[in-house]
């Protein structure tokens, strides 16, 4: 990414309309609390993680 950082403005110009129209979506898997983070790491090995793994503190 650092090699192409100068292209970020052009990328945002192209992708922003798609995101605003709801055509680009992302999945996230949110866990509550620091105590759930160890179990969250195990999700990577069991293929149960669906999208970006986030631990909400």
N, C-alpha and C positions, 0 to 999 in steps of 0.2 A: 503494500500500500504506500509506503513512503516514496517510492519511485514514481507514483502516479498521483501524489497529493495535489498537484497543480490542476488536475482534471476534475476535482471534486465539484467546483461550481457548475461545470457543464453537465455532470452527472445529476446533480440536484435539479437543474433546470429541466432535464428530460424525465426524471422519475417522479418529481413532486406532483404533477397532474394525475398520474396513475395512483399514487398513494391517496390523494385527496378524493379521487373517484371511487376508492375502495377496491381497485383492481389488483393491488398488491397487498397481501396480508401476511402476517407472521404468527407463528404459534409460540406460546410460552408455557412453561410448567413452573408454577409458583409454589414455593414451600414457605410455611410460616415458622419463623423463629430459628435462631442459631442452632438449637438442639436437633433440628431436622436436617442440617447440612450434611452430616455423615450419611444419613439415609439417602440424601440427594446424590451424593457421589456414587453410591451403589447403583443408582438408576442408569448411569452410563454403562455399567457392565451387564445389566439385565435387559437393556434395550427398552425400558419402560419410559424413558424420557421422551416427551413429545414436544420438541421445540427448544427454545432457549431456556435454560435452567436458571431460575432466579430464587434466591433466598431472601425473603422479606424479614428484616430485623425490626 
